[in-house]
Amino acid sequence: MKAFFEGIQSLFVDFLFKPLDWLRSLELVSWFGANFLNWIFMIICSAAIVYWIKQLRIFDDAGTENQDTTAHSFLK
């Protein structure tokens, strides 16, 4: 049973976490390079928020948004 858990440890430490070790060593050279993936995610989330707000404004200007507080059964 001990060998099973050591095998899991070896899988994660020796193989699956190698890209993270590379990013950790890259951080000493370039902070922006090490956080490149985070920057990509922030750009994607920012674009999604802008799109969502534009869609909300479109529905609000068209008057199709139901602003009634009893729109949901749990708010009665």
URGIBEL-V202773 format. One record per residue. N is the residue number from 1. RES is the residue in one small letter. SS is DSSP state (helix for helix, strand for strand, loop for the rest). PSI is psi in whole degrees, -180 to 180 (* if undefined). D_CENTER is the distance of its C-alpha to the mean C-alpha in Angstrom with 2 decimals. Layout:
<<N;RES;SS;PSI;D_CENTER> <N;RES;SS;PSI;D_CENTER>>
//
This chain:
<<1;m;loop;-35;36.11> <2;k;helix;-38;35.39> <3;a;helix;-33;35.04> <4;f;helix;-48;32.37> <5;f;helix;-32;30.12> <6;e;helix;-32;31.02> <7;g;helix;-41;30.00> <8;i;helix;-43;26.53> <9;q;helix;-46;26.39> <10;s;helix;-41;27.63> <11;l;helix;-49;25.12> <12;f;helix;-48;22.12> <13;v;helix;-43;23.78> <14;d;helix;-21;25.69> <15;f;helix;-57;23.44> <16;l;helix;-27;19.80> <17;f;loop;4;19.13> <18;k;helix;-42;21.12> <19;p;helix;-34;18.29> <20;l;helix;-36;16.96> <21;d;helix;-39;20.60> <22;w;helix;-41;20.87> <23;l;helix;-37;17.96> <24;r;helix;-41;19.70> <25;s;helix;-31;22.96> <26;l;helix;-28;21.58> <27;e;helix;-31;20.50> <28;l;loop;-24;24.25> <29;v;loop;-49;24.98> <30;s;loop;114;22.23> <31;w;helix;-41;19.48> <32;f;helix;-38;17.93> <33;g;helix;-39;18.23> <34;a;helix;-27;16.60> <35;n;loop;21;13.50> <36;f;helix;-43;13.46> <37;l;helix;-39;10.26> <38;n;helix;-38;8.55> <39;w;helix;-39;10.70> <40;i;helix;-46;9.75> <41;f;helix;-38;6.04> <42;m;helix;-37;7.91> <43;i;helix;-43;10.50> <44;i;helix;-45;8.79> <45;c;helix;-39;7.53> <46;s;helix;-43;11.08> <47;a;helix;-38;12.74> <48;a;helix;-39;11.47> <49;i;helix;-43;12.72> <50;v;helix;-44;15.90> <51;y;helix;-44;16.52> <52;w;helix;-44;16.19> <53;i;helix;-38;18.56> <54;k;helix;-42;20.92> <55;q;helix;-40;21.15> <56;l;helix;-40;21.89> <57;r;helix;-38;24.54> <58;i;helix;-47;26.08> <59;f;helix;-33;26.57> <60;d;helix;-41;27.82> <61;d;helix;-32;30.31> <62;a;helix;-15;31.53> <63;g;loop;15;32.23> <64;t;loop;-4;30.67> <65;e;loop;128;28.35> <66;n;loop;106;29.90> <67;q;loop;4;30.14> <68;d;loop;134;32.43> <69;t;helix;-14;31.44> <70;t;helix;18;32.89> <71;a;helix;-28;30.50> <72;h;loop;139;28.93> <73;s;helix;-27;31.32> <74;f;helix;-4;29.96> <75;l;helix;6;30.81> <76;k;loop;*;34.51>>
//
